[in-house]
């Protein structure tokens, strides 16, 4: 389906899951911010998300985005 788009987002300190989901939806990274909130609360990374600026791809899964925002994601070389 192509390479997708790389989108830079900035997460401020203390952002709520709802506002983060709305931000990702507005940037075209996810389709449903309410579903994102549910995925957030089920994610192993929910307590590890850090404020900062991140480059996310429209080809990433939500779990991969969480890993990036938690500083745990390493993109495969290749």
HELIX and SHEET records of a PDB file:
HELIX    1   1 UNK A   17  UNK A   26  1                                  10    
HELIX    2   2 UNK A   33  UNK A   42  1                                  10    
HELIX    3   3 UNK A   62  UNK A   69  1                                   8    
SHEET    1   A 2 UNK A   6  UNK A  11  0                                        
SHEET    2   A 2 UNK A  52  UNK A  57 -1                                        
END                                                                             
